Amino acid sequence: MNPLHLVYSCRSFITGREWQSCLSEADYVFHLADIVAGIGYVFSNEAYIFRKNLLINSTVASACELVMLKDIFM
C-alpha cells in the first residue's frame, strides 16, 4: 500500500472509525498529532486542549496495541 494513501485513508482515525483496517498493514506508527493553536487560545483553554491531546494519544496507543504493531513513535 502506498504510504500516502494510508495517511489519507486514516483521516477518520481519531473519531475511532475503521482504525483497525487503517492500521492492519502498518508495521510502525509515527504519531505527531496534537491540537495546536495560538498562545492566547492555548492559555485560555488549557484543560480542554490537555484533555483532547490526552484522548488523541490514548486512542492511538490503544489502537496500536490491539493490532500489535512493531513500534510506535510518539
SULLIN-V369657 format. One record per backbone hydrogen bond with DSSP energy under -0.5 kcal/mol. NH is the residue of the N-H (numbers start at 0). CO is the residue of the C=O. Records with the same first field share a line. If there is no record, write none. Layout:
NH = CO, CO
This chain:
5 = 1
6 = 2
7 = 3
8 = 4
9 = 5, 6
10 = 7
12 = 9
14 = 11
15 = 12
16 = 11
21 = 17
22 = 18
23 = 19
25 = 22
28 = 70
30 = 28, 72
31 = 29
35 = 33
41 = 37
42 = 38
43 = 39
44 = 40, 41
48 = 44
49 = 45
50 = 46
51 = 47
52 = 48
53 = 49
54 = 50
55 = 51
56 = 52
57 = 53
58 = 54
59 = 55
60 = 56
61 = 57
62 = 58
63 = 59
64 = 60
65 = 61
66 = 62
67 = 64
68 = 63
69 = 26
70 = 26
72 = 28
73 = 71
